[in-house]
């Protein structure tokens, strides 16, 4: 959808292991930052989209998470819409909030996402991810994971079942493109450099390709440092109509050029895959081409996914992902830096907050406020955030283009 809305302010917590903090504590920090950044009081907010995915299982909070979390912030009486869309939860909250401003329903709104995934009970945590697939038809997921002969012992028990999904996608891509585990390790190493420059990243240690390859094996071809970790955190954005931003004196608004939300389905032979289809809709709505994009935050729940998405997002041609990486184009200082935040693998993946965490990073980039990880002359940025699994692909995806 083509948007007529701007981002007036953003905020984020550090993405980390926050065992001693509540959902409300994390959300309040991010929301407070976003309000301060926008220069508005909480009383100016007219509606809220509140993203969370795992609280019903991890904390027991169901149905009214947004209303419960917002208590004490002075955001009262206005509509609060609770959003849950797997790992695309926060980007869905953002997309819906921006859509309602574009349609003229509101002038000043808030979107936030918050998550707590760390728990002493790992099986409870892994059940969150297991529930992000079709539980009425578990045989479909089993068939996808196993039909290339992989050993899936431990899936959903000692690791998230999504690592088995991403491993299968990686093996398919290796067979098609000639990519190797070393290529995927190079992505992890690149993003470790980016993450080392991000004070909000969960992991800031710089890794070499050899470090990544020597990490604990998870399921071939993935090692531990190719996989996104559990994470707690929150992120938020204040979204306004351009008119409201002018009237309220917002100093550095970032334009939302387009934001497209799409859902997975059962593919037939020759059907265009979801990420490619959704990104094409977003480019067309924004009136830009992939070559005009200056920086990207994408959903690298595993490092191979980043390379697969290079091609799906049109950053390079089919089969050219390995070369795009090897030529340094996706590093800071390259043609189109990808995951300057460190990505999900290094920054962390608090699933209900991830999409807005991506938006936070891209707003900093477009404003020129990203410090040592700044992309030179960034004017157009893209965020891609997928969630869940249905058939052969994500169950939900949001692709957003921002510009100045």
PEWOPE-V374680 format. One line per field, one symbol per residue. ss: DSSP state (H for helix, E for strand, C for the rest). psi: psi as a letter, one per 20 degrees, with the letter a starting at -180 (. if undefined). A space follows every 50 residues. Layout:
ss: ???
psi: ???
This chain:
ss: CEEEEEEEEEEECCCECCCCCCHHHHHHHHHHHHHHHHCCCHHHCCEEEE ECCCHHHHCCCCCCHHHHHHCCCCCCCCEEEEECCHHHHHHHHHHHHHHH HHCCCCCEEEEEEEECCCCCCHHHHHHHHHCCCCHHHHHHHHHHHHCCCC CCCCECCCECHHHHHHHHHHHHHHHHHCCCHHHHHHHHHHHHHHHHCCCC CCCCCCCCHHHHHHCCEEECCEEHHHECCCCEEEEEEEEECHHHHHHCCC CCCEEEEEEEEEECCCCCCCCCCHHHHHHHHHHHHHCCCHHHCCEEECCC CEHHHHHHHHHHCCCCCCCCHHHHHHCCCCCCCCCCEECCCCHHHHHCCC CCCHHHHHHHHHHHHHHCCCHHHCCCCCCEEEEEEEECCECCECCEEEEE EEEC
psi: ppqmqqohqqqqrppaomhjqrggggghgggggggghhkqqhiipiqpoo pqgihhggiioqgkgggghipiijnqhrppoppolbijghhgggggghgh ghijhrhorppqqqqohpqhnhhgghhghhijroiimhhggggghiijjq ojpipigirphhhhghgghghghghhijqrhhghhhgggghhgghhioii qgpjppqrghgghirpqfppjprgjjpprqqqrqqqppprqhghgghjkp hmqppogqopprqrroqrpippqggggghggggghikrrhiiphqpormm hqhhhggghgghijhrrpjjgghgghijhjrpiagnpplhiirhhghrmn hiigghhgggghggghikkjcijpppkphpqpppoqqapoejaqhqqppp pqr.
